[in-house]
Amino acid sequence: MPTKRKDSATAYAKAVMDGKVVACKWVRLACGRHLRDLAEGKFFWDFHAAEKAIGFLRCLRHYKGEYAGQQFEPLPWQCFVVGSLFGWKQKKGGVRRFQYGLVVVPRKNGKSFLGAGIGLYLLAGDGEPGAEIYSVATKEDQARLLWNDGKKIVSRSPGAGEMFKRTVNEIRHEASDSIWKPVGSDSETLDGLNPHGVLADELHAWKSRDLWDVLDSALGARRQPLFFQISTEGNIRDGIFDEQVKLVQSVLEDKDLAATAGANVFGIIFTIDEEDDPFDKKTWFKANPNLGCGKSLEYMRDQAAKAKLSPGKLRDFLTKQLDKRAEKSVAGWLSMDAWDACAGELLTQEQILERVKGKKVFCGFDASRSQDLAAVALIWEEGDVVCVAWLFFTPEDTLREREISDRAPYSEWVRKGWMKATEGNVTDYRVIAADVTALLKTADAEAFWYDPSHGHECAMQIRDEVGMTDVVKGDDGREWAQVSALAQTWGNFSRPYREIERRVIGKTLRHFGNPVARWNIQNAVPHVGPSENIMLHKGRSRGRIDGAVALGMAFAAYLTCPGSDRAPKLEIVFSDV
């Protein structure tokens, strides 16, 4: 008597609902929906079709990491996703039920392999002649990432090389005359697309819904198209990602919607529940279905430990490791406890300036507006530790007025020598130039980078008096900017800010307890942008962050200039002034 084939998708759903698999609210609702649909019989469950798609994935091979070259074995949650997408059908006509699929799962849970595997199955295993499959993103380079995963899987999988032909811009299945291409909103043309499958990777990074709308409208020419979206949680709000998440949540919570207008929408969201402690490892399994298999507990423990020390790292931990949106209260850039632990010995300004004599010094200059704070940040190495110090300047005549409006003890800071008040009601850049010049003449000035918005003339005066130049050639023959205006871009600042975070957490930064700098750091809030890059902005309207911005510029110079092993080197964009 033949053995009954296993129904992998249903087995996972039952395990979740029976409590054998720890799961969050949204996973339980997705599994409950599956079992309810089986019981009610409004749709046809073709588990043979489900297992066919799952079986296709088992023919593929890993292409990287410790499992490279080994057969891919879908985990139970992946079987549920793939089985659901390809196993549920309309009773009339036998076409697939789900036209849209959304999977939200944290990093390092095999989502890229899953997305690429689904792409290859749509290309070759779905029985669609002349299928057009597109991996999509706002930029074509980003769209190529998932598509490249597909190419690499083909190269590793036995027999796939004969089934698929790979070129620079497409993967082709000759037997069905089907193609898979990467497409972005910056591609030469989006006209004439006739997609059988659309694979949208990292939907959370899409700022605009224009590309989504173009592709969605193009689905109508196919009998059973699939728009598959897979992503981690993100920081861009009120975009197409939020819209799709809300749609899936509504479908999962509303039984009537799930059976009517939302019947063609599949979704599953791996996260922790609202009441869960994000630092309790028991809850991590809810968000990370690959935990212990591809994603290690050691890695999660390390990420959690870093998150406890830095609000910025906490935000990343919540969004990227637990798929939980960080609340507005998770606002600060750095943990002030961690910052204070990096003070080292408390030195006065005069002691600090004496300490930099003969040191290779990298400078960042945030001139700010004429009536605000101006900051020059200095960094130098002492062994494995990077030391940082500041010169702060502010106009004297408005000191008391701004002390009240900014709620900051400017007068005390001036009196104790942490800040210099220049005569008049605007900052005297001649004083800044004189003080910085005097300091750099005693040190080995490597770089002086500045904000082009204000302090150009001051920077040029410092350059000429210290004897620096705009462009020099390093020992390795590479030219680099010694004095230059640094463009205020995500790309220029994200890596330096991340390096500062890393050093503060690792206690390899010393700042000697400057209270003005501490206030600036405390006011700084990271603004997460494209590709998870960060820039800083003021968390409070009264706060000043000039010292933090100047420090970012100094670190940009430090990480870019030759003469050290500070890899990776930064690709810096300078401003024309």
C-alpha positions as CSV (number, residue, x, y, z in Angstrom):
1,M,0.0,0.0,0.0
2,P,1.5,3.3,-1.0
3,T,2.7,5.7,1.8
4,K,0.7,8.9,2.1
5,R,2.8,11.9,1.3
6,K,3.4,14.4,4.0
7,D,1.6,17.7,4.0
8,S,4.5,19.9,5.2
9,A,2.6,23.2,5.2
10,T,-0.3,21.9,7.2
11,A,2.1,20.1,9.6
12,Y,3.7,23.4,10.4
13,A,0.4,25.2,10.9
14,K,-0.7,22.4,13.3
15,A,2.6,22.6,15.2
16,V,2.2,26.3,15.7
17,M,-1.4,26.1,16.9
18,D,-0.6,23.2,19.2
19,G,2.1,25.3,20.8
20,K,4.9,23.0,19.7
21,V,6.5,25.9,17.8
22,V,6.8,29.2,19.6
23,A,5.2,31.9,17.5
24,C,4.0,35.5,17.7
25,K,0.4,36.7,17.2
26,W,0.8,37.2,13.4
27,V,2.3,33.7,12.7
28,R,-0.5,32.1,14.8
29,L,-3.1,34.0,12.9
30,A,-1.6,33.0,9.5
31,C,-1.5,29.3,10.6
32,G,-5.0,29.5,12.0
33,R,-6.2,30.9,8.7
34,H,-4.7,27.9,6.9
35,L,-6.4,25.4,9.2
36,R,-9.7,27.3,9.1
37,D,-9.7,27.3,5.3
38,L,-9.0,23.6,5.2
39,A,-12.1,23.1,7.5
40,E,-14.4,25.4,5.6
41,G,-13.5,24.2,2.2
42,K,-14.1,27.5,0.3
43,F,-10.8,27.1,-1.5
44,F,-9.1,23.9,-2.9
45,W,-5.9,22.8,-1.0
46,D,-3.7,21.0,-3.5
47,F,-1.0,19.7,-1.2
48,H,0.5,17.8,-4.1
49,A,1.2,21.1,-5.8
50,A,2.5,22.5,-2.5
51,E,4.9,19.6,-2.1
52,K,6.0,19.9,-5.7
53,A,7.2,23.4,-5.1
54,I,8.8,22.5,-1.8
55,G,10.5,19.5,-3.6
56,F,11.9,21.8,-6.2
57,L,13.7,23.9,-3.5
58,R,15.2,20.6,-2.1
59,C,16.9,20.2,-5.5
60,L,18.9,23.4,-5.0
61,R,22.2,23.9,-3.3
62,H,23.6,26.4,-0.9
63,Y,26.2,28.7,-2.4
64,K,27.8,30.4,0.5
65,G,28.7,30.0,4.2
66,E,29.2,26.8,6.1
67,Y,26.5,25.0,4.0
68,A,28.0,25.9,0.6
69,G,27.5,23.0,-1.8
70,Q,25.1,21.2,0.5
71,Q,21.5,20.4,-0.5
72,F,18.9,23.0,0.6
73,E,16.4,21.6,3.1
74,P,13.6,24.0,3.7
75,L,12.8,24.6,7.3
76,P,9.1,24.0,8.4
77,W,8.3,27.7,8.2
78,Q,9.7,27.9,4.7
79,C,7.6,24.9,3.7
80,F,4.6,26.7,5.0
81,V,5.3,29.8,3.0
82,V,6.1,28.0,-0.3
83,G,3.3,25.4,0.2
84,S,0.7,28.1,0.9
85,L,1.7,30.2,-2.1
86,F,1.6,27.3,-4.6
87,G,-0.8,24.9,-2.9
88,W,-3.9,27.0,-2.4
89,K,-6.1,27.2,-5.5
90,Q,-9.5,28.5,-6.6
91,K,-12.1,25.8,-6.8
92,K,-13.2,27.2,-10.2
93,G,-10.6,26.9,-12.9
94,G,-7.9,25.5,-10.6
95,V,-5.7,28.7,-10.7
96,R,-3.6,29.7,-7.7
97,R,-5.5,31.5,-5.0
98,F,-2.8,33.8,-3.8
99,Q,-1.7,36.6,-6.2
100,Y,0.2,38.6,-3.4
101,G,2.5,37.2,-0.8
102,L,4.3,39.1,2.0
103,V,6.9,37.6,4.3
104,V,8.5,39.8,7.0
105,V,11.4,38.1,8.7
106,P,14.5,39.5,10.4
107,R,18.0,39.3,9.0
108,K,19.9,36.0,8.7
109,N,16.8,33.9,8.4
110,G,17.4,32.6,4.9
111,K,15.0,35.1,3.2
112,S,17.3,35.7,0.2
113,F,17.6,32.0,-0.6
114,L,13.9,31.6,-0.2
115,G,13.1,34.5,-2.5
116,A,15.6,33.3,-5.1
117,G,14.3,29.7,-4.9
118,I,10.7,30.9,-5.5
119,G,12.0,33.0,-8.4
120,L,13.6,29.9,-10.0
121,Y,10.4,27.8,-9.5
122,L,8.3,30.5,-11.1
123,L,10.7,30.5,-14.0
124,A,10.9,26.8,-14.6
125,G,8.5,24.7,-12.4
126,D,5.2,26.6,-12.6
127,G,4.1,25.5,-16.0
128,E,3.9,29.0,-17.4
129,P,5.0,29.3,-21.0
130,G,7.0,32.4,-21.8
131,A,7.1,33.4,-18.1
132,E,8.6,36.8,-17.3
133,I,10.1,37.0,-13.8
134,Y,11.4,40.2,-12.4
135,S,13.3,40.9,-9.2
136,V,12.6,44.5,-8.4
137,A,13.9,47.4,-6.2
138,T,14.1,51.1,-6.5
139,K,17.6,50.8,-7.9
140,E,18.5,48.2,-10.5
141,D,21.8,47.5,-8.6
142,Q,19.7,46.6,-5.5
143,A,17.3,44.4,-7.7
144,R,20.4,42.5,-8.9
145,L,21.2,41.2,-5.4
146,L,18.3,38.7,-5.3
147,W,18.8,37.9,-9.0
148,N,22.5,37.3,-8.4
149,D,21.5,34.9,-5.6
150,G,19.5,33.0,-8.2
151,K,22.5,32.8,-10.6
152,K,24.8,31.5,-7.8
153,I,22.3,28.9,-6.7
154,V,22.1,27.7,-10.4
155,S,25.9,27.5,-10.5
156,R,26.0,25.2,-7.5
157,S,23.0,23.0,-8.1
158,P,23.5,19.7,-10.1
159,G,21.7,19.7,-13.4
160,A,20.6,23.4,-13.1
161,G,23.3,24.5,-15.5
162,E,21.6,22.5,-18.3
163,M,18.2,23.7,-17.3
164,F,19.0,27.4,-17.0
165,K,21.2,29.7,-19.2
166,R,22.8,32.6,-17.5
167,T,23.9,35.9,-19.2
168,V,24.9,39.3,-17.8
169,N,21.3,40.5,-17.6
170,E,19.0,37.4,-17.4
171,I,18.5,33.9,-16.4
172,R,16.7,31.9,-19.1
173,H,14.7,28.7,-19.0
174,E,15.0,27.5,-22.5
175,A,12.4,24.7,-22.4
176,S,9.6,27.2,-21.6
177,D,11.2,30.3,-23.2
178,S,11.0,32.0,-19.8
179,I,13.3,34.7,-18.5
180,W,14.2,36.3,-15.1
181,K,15.6,39.8,-15.1
182,P,16.4,42.5,-12.5
183,V,14.5,45.7,-12.8
184,G,14.6,49.0,-10.9
185,S,12.8,52.3,-11.2
186,D,16.0,53.6,-12.8
187,S,16.0,50.9,-15.5
188,E,15.9,52.2,-19.1
189,T,12.3,51.2,-19.6
190,L,9.4,49.7,-17.7
191,D,7.1,49.6,-20.7
192,G,5.7,46.4,-22.0
193,L,6.4,44.2,-18.9
194,N,4.2,41.1,-18.8
195,P,5.2,39.6,-15.4
196,H,4.3,36.1,-14.3
197,G,6.3,36.7,-11.1
198,V,7.5,39.8,-9.3
199,L,10.0,39.5,-6.5
200,A,10.3,42.6,-4.3
201,D,13.2,42.3,-1.9
202,E,13.6,44.6,1.1
203,L,10.3,46.4,0.5
204,H,10.9,48.5,3.7
205,A,13.5,50.6,1.8
206,W,11.0,51.8,-0.9
207,K,10.3,55.5,-0.5
208,S,7.9,55.6,-3.4
209,R,5.1,53.3,-4.5
210,D,5.4,54.3,-8.2
211,L,7.4,51.1,-9.2
212,W,5.0,48.9,-7.1
213,D,2.0,50.4,-8.9
214,V,3.6,49.9,-12.4
215,L,4.3,46.3,-11.7
216,D,1.0,45.6,-10.0
217,S,-0.9,47.0,-13.0
218,A,1.1,44.8,-15.3
219,L,0.0,41.5,-13.6
220,G,-3.4,41.5,-15.3
221,A,-2.2,39.8,-18.5
222,R,-1.3,36.6,-16.7
223,R,-3.6,33.8,-15.6
224,Q,-2.0,33.2,-12.2
225,P,0.7,35.8,-11.5
226,L,2.5,36.1,-8.1
227,F,3.7,39.4,-6.6
228,F,6.0,38.1,-3.8
229,Q,7.4,40.6,-1.3
230,I,10.0,39.7,1.3
231,S,11.5,42.2,3.7
232,T,12.8,43.0,7.2
233,E,11.2,45.7,9.2
234,G,12.5,49.2,8.4
235,N,12.4,52.9,9.3
236,I,10.7,54.5,6.4
237,R,7.1,55.1,7.5
238,D,3.9,55.5,5.6
239,G,5.3,54.0,2.4
240,I,4.3,50.9,0.4
241,F,5.8,48.6,3.0
242,D,3.6,50.0,5.8
243,E,0.7,49.8,3.5
244,Q,1.3,46.1,2.7
245,V,1.9,45.2,6.3
246,K,-1.3,46.8,7.4
247,L,-3.2,45.0,4.6
248,V,-1.8,41.6,5.7
249,Q,-2.6,42.4,9.4
250,S,-6.1,43.3,8.5
251,V,-6.6,40.1,6.4
252,L,-5.2,38.0,9.3
253,E,-7.4,39.7,11.9
254,D,-10.6,39.9,9.9
255,K,-12.0,36.5,8.9
256,D,-14.6,38.0,6.5
257,L,-11.9,40.1,4.8
258,A,-9.7,37.0,4.5
259,A,-12.4,35.1,2.7
260,T,-13.5,38.0,0.4
261,A,-11.4,41.0,-0.8
262,G,-8.3,39.7,0.9
263,A,-8.7,36.1,-0.2
264,N,-5.8,36.5,-2.8
265,V,-3.4,37.9,-0.1
266,F,-1.0,35.7,1.8
267,G,1.1,37.1,4.6
268,I,3.1,36.0,7.6
269,I,5.1,38.4,9.9
270,F,7.8,37.0,12.2
271,T,8.3,39.3,15.2
272,I,7.9,39.4,18.9
273,D,4.6,40.3,20.7
274,E,4.0,43.6,22.3
275,E,4.3,42.3,25.9
276,D,7.6,40.4,25.2
277,D,10.9,41.4,26.6
278,P,13.3,41.9,23.7
279,F,16.2,40.8,25.7
280,D,14.6,37.5,26.7
281,K,16.1,34.8,24.5
282,K,12.9,32.7,24.7
283,T,11.1,35.4,22.6
284,W,13.8,35.6,20.0
285,F,12.5,32.3,18.5
286,K,9.2,34.0,17.7
287,A,10.9,36.5,15.4
288,N,13.7,34.2,14.1
289,P,12.4,30.9,12.7
290,N,16.0,30.0,11.7
291,L,17.4,30.6,15.1
292,G,19.7,27.7,15.9
293,C,19.8,26.7,12.3
294,G,21.8,29.2,10.2
295,K,21.3,32.0,12.8
296,S,23.1,31.4,16.1
297,L,22.1,32.2,19.6
298,E,25.7,33.5,20.1
299,Y,25.1,36.1,17.4
300,M,21.8,37.2,19.0
301,R,23.4,37.4,22.4
302,D,26.1,39.6,21.0
303,Q,23.6,41.9,19.2
304,A,21.5,42.2,22.4
305,A,24.5,43.1,24.5
306,K,25.4,45.9,22.1
307,A,21.8,47.1,22.0
308,K,21.9,47.5,25.8
309,L,24.7,50.0,25.5
310,S,23.5,52.2,22.6
311,P,20.0,53.5,21.7
312,G,21.1,53.5,18.1
313,K,22.1,49.8,18.4
314,L,18.8,49.2,20.3
315,R,16.9,50.5,17.3
316,D,18.8,48.3,14.9
317,F,18.3,45.3,17.2
318,L,14.6,45.8,17.4
319,T,14.0,46.4,13.7
320,K,16.5,44.1,12.1
321,Q,16.8,41.2,14.6
322,L,13.2,41.2,16.0
323,D,11.2,42.9,13.3
324,K,9.7,45.2,15.9
325,R,9.3,48.9,15.2
326,A,11.4,51.1,17.5
327,E,9.2,53.5,19.4
328,K,9.9,57.2,19.4
329,S,11.2,56.9,22.9
330,V,14.1,54.9,21.5
331,A,15.6,58.1,20.2
332,G,19.1,58.8,21.3
333,W,22.2,58.1,19.2
334,L,24.5,56.8,21.9
335,S,23.9,55.5,25.4
336,M,25.1,58.2,27.7
337,D,26.3,55.6,30.3
338,A,28.5,54.1,27.6
339,W,29.7,57.6,26.6
340,D,30.5,58.5,30.1
341,A,32.5,55.3,30.5
342,C,34.8,56.5,27.7
343,A,35.7,59.7,29.5
344,G,39.0,58.4,30.9
345,E,40.9,61.0,32.9
346,L,39.2,64.3,33.1
347,L,41.4,67.0,31.5
348,T,41.0,70.7,31.1
349,Q,41.1,72.3,27.6
350,E,44.7,73.5,28.2
351,Q,45.8,70.0,29.3
352,I,44.2,68.5,26.2
353,L,45.9,71.0,23.9
354,E,49.2,70.2,25.5
355,R,48.6,66.5,24.9
356,V,48.1,66.8,21.1
357,K,51.6,68.3,20.5
358,G,53.4,66.3,17.9
359,K,50.4,64.0,17.3
360,K,48.9,63.3,13.9
361,V,45.6,65.2,14.2
362,F,42.5,65.0,12.1
363,C,40.0,67.9,12.4
364,G,36.4,68.5,11.6
365,F,34.9,72.0,11.6
366,D,31.1,72.6,11.9
367,A,30.9,76.4,11.7
368,S,27.1,76.5,12.1
369,R,25.2,79.8,12.0
370,S,26.8,83.0,13.1
371,Q,24.8,83.2,16.4
372,D,25.0,79.6,17.4
373,L,27.7,77.1,18.4
374,A,30.7,76.5,16.3
375,A,32.8,73.4,16.9
376,V,36.2,72.1,15.9
377,A,36.7,68.4,16.7
378,L,40.2,66.9,16.9
379,I,41.1,63.2,16.9
380,W,44.4,61.5,17.3
381,E,45.6,58.0,18.2
382,E,47.2,56.8,21.4
383,G,47.9,53.1,20.8
384,D,44.6,51.3,20.1
385,V,42.6,54.2,21.5
386,V,41.3,57.1,19.5
387,C,41.3,60.3,21.5
388,V,38.9,63.2,20.8
389,A,38.7,66.8,21.9
390,W,36.9,69.9,20.9
391,L,37.2,73.7,20.6
392,F,33.8,75.3,21.0
393,F,33.0,79.0,20.2
394,T,29.9,81.1,20.6
395,P,29.2,84.9,20.5
396,E,29.4,86.7,23.9
397,D,26.6,89.3,23.6
398,T,23.8,86.8,23.1
399,L,25.2,84.3,25.7
400,R,22.6,84.8,28.4
401,E,19.7,85.0,26.0
402,R,20.6,81.7,24.4
403,E,21.4,80.2,27.8
404,I,17.7,80.6,28.6
405,S,16.3,79.5,25.2
406,D,18.7,76.5,24.9
407,R,18.5,75.6,28.6
408,A,22.2,75.1,28.6
409,P,24.8,76.6,31.1
410,Y,26.9,78.5,28.5
411,S,28.2,81.0,31.0
412,E,29.5,78.2,33.3
413,W,31.1,76.4,30.4
414,V,32.8,79.6,29.3
415,R,34.0,80.4,32.8
416,K,35.5,76.9,33.2
417,G,37.2,77.0,29.8
418,W,35.2,74.4,27.9
419,M,34.0,77.0,25.5
420,K,35.2,80.4,24.2
421,A,32.9,83.4,23.9
422,T,34.0,85.7,21.1
423,E,33.2,89.5,21.3
424,G,30.0,90.8,19.7
425,N,26.7,89.2,18.8
426,V,28.0,86.9,16.1
427,T,30.8,84.3,16.2
428,D,34.2,85.9,15.3
429,Y,35.7,83.4,12.9
430,R,39.0,85.3,13.2
431,V,39.3,84.0,16.7
432,I,38.5,80.4,15.6
433,A,41.2,80.7,12.9
434,A,43.8,82.0,15.3
435,D,43.1,79.3,18.0
436,V,43.0,76.4,15.6
437,T,46.1,77.7,13.8
438,A,48.1,77.9,17.0
439,L,47.1,74.4,17.9
440,L,47.8,72.8,14.5
441,K,51.2,74.4,14.4
442,T,52.2,72.4,17.4
443,A,50.8,69.2,16.0
444,D,51.1,67.2,12.8
445,A,48.0,68.3,11.0
446,E,46.8,65.5,8.7
447,A,43.5,66.9,7.6
448,F,41.0,69.8,8.2
449,W,37.6,69.0,6.8
450,Y,34.7,71.5,7.1
451,D,31.0,72.1,6.5
452,P,30.8,74.1,3.2
453,S,27.7,76.0,4.4
454,H,29.5,78.5,6.5
455,G,33.2,78.3,7.4
456,H,34.9,78.3,4.0
457,E,36.9,81.6,4.5
458,C,37.9,80.5,8.0
459,A,39.1,77.1,6.8
460,M,41.1,78.8,4.0
461,Q,42.8,81.1,6.5
462,I,43.8,78.1,8.7
463,R,45.1,76.2,5.6
464,D,47.3,79.1,4.6
465,E,48.7,79.9,8.0
466,V,49.4,76.3,9.0
467,G,50.9,75.5,5.6
468,M,48.4,72.8,4.6
469,T,47.2,72.2,1.1
470,D,44.0,71.2,-0.7
471,V,45.3,68.0,-2.2
472,V,48.4,65.9,-1.2
473,K,49.8,62.6,-2.3
474,G,50.3,59.9,0.3
475,D,53.1,57.4,0.6
476,D,51.0,54.9,-1.4
477,G,50.7,57.3,-4.3
478,R,47.0,58.0,-3.8
479,E,45.9,61.6,-3.7
480,W,43.6,62.8,-0.9
481,A,42.2,66.0,0.4
482,Q,44.0,67.6,3.3
483,V,41.8,70.7,3.5
484,S,38.3,70.4,1.9
485,A,34.6,71.1,2.2
486,L,32.9,67.8,3.1
487,A,29.5,67.3,1.4
488,Q,26.7,66.7,4.0
489,T,25.6,63.3,2.6
490,W,24.5,60.0,4.0
491,G,27.4,58.2,2.4
492,N,30.0,60.6,3.9
493,F,28.7,60.4,7.4
494,S,27.1,57.0,8.0
495,R,30.4,55.0,8.3
496,P,32.1,57.6,10.6
497,Y,29.0,57.7,12.9
498,R,28.9,53.8,12.9
499,E,32.6,53.8,13.7
500,I,32.1,56.2,16.7
501,E,29.3,53.9,17.9
502,R,31.6,50.9,17.7
503,R,34.4,52.6,19.6
504,V,32.1,53.9,22.3
505,I,30.7,50.4,22.9
506,G,34.1,48.9,22.8
507,K,35.6,51.6,25.0
508,T,38.3,52.4,22.4
509,L,37.5,56.1,22.4
510,R,38.6,58.7,25.0
511,H,36.9,62.2,25.2
512,F,38.2,63.4,28.6
513,G,34.8,64.5,29.9
514,N,34.1,67.7,27.9
515,P,30.6,68.7,29.1
516,V,29.7,70.7,26.0
517,A,30.4,67.7,23.8
518,R,28.4,65.5,26.1
519,W,25.4,67.8,25.8
520,N,25.8,67.7,22.0
521,I,26.0,63.9,21.9
522,Q,23.0,63.6,24.1
523,N,20.9,65.8,21.8
524,A,21.8,63.8,18.7
525,V,19.2,61.5,17.2
526,P,20.0,59.2,14.2
527,H,17.9,59.6,11.1
528,V,18.0,56.3,9.3
529,G,17.9,56.7,5.5
530,P,18.7,54.7,2.3
531,S,20.5,51.4,2.8
532,E,20.2,51.9,6.6
533,N,22.7,54.8,6.5
534,I,22.4,57.3,9.3
535,M,22.7,61.1,9.7
536,L,22.2,63.0,12.9
537,H,19.6,65.6,13.7
538,K,18.4,67.4,16.8
539,G,16.1,65.4,18.9
540,R,14.9,68.6,20.6
541,S,14.5,72.0,19.0
542,R,16.6,73.7,21.6
543,G,19.4,71.2,21.4
544,R,22.7,71.7,19.6
545,I,24.6,68.9,17.9
546,D,27.5,70.8,16.3
547,G,30.1,68.9,18.3
548,A,28.7,65.6,17.2
549,V,28.7,66.7,13.5
550,A,32.2,68.0,13.8
551,L,33.3,64.7,15.3
552,G,31.7,62.9,12.4
553,M,33.7,65.0,9.9
554,A,37.0,64.4,11.8
555,F,36.3,60.6,11.8
556,A,35.5,60.8,8.1
557,A,39.0,62.2,7.5
558,Y,40.6,59.7,9.9
559,L,39.0,56.8,8.1
560,T,39.8,58.1,4.6
561,C,43.3,59.5,4.8
562,P,46.2,57.2,3.9
563,G,49.0,56.1,6.2
564,S,47.1,53.6,8.4
565,D,45.3,50.3,8.2
566,R,41.9,51.8,8.9
567,A,40.1,49.6,6.4
568,P,37.7,49.8,4.7
569,K,38.5,53.1,3.1
570,L,35.7,55.5,2.6
571,E,34.6,56.9,-0.8
572,I,34.2,60.6,0.1
573,V,32.2,63.2,-1.8
574,F,33.6,66.7,-1.5
575,S,31.7,69.9,-2.1
576,D,32.5,72.6,-4.5
577,V,32.7,76.0,-2.8
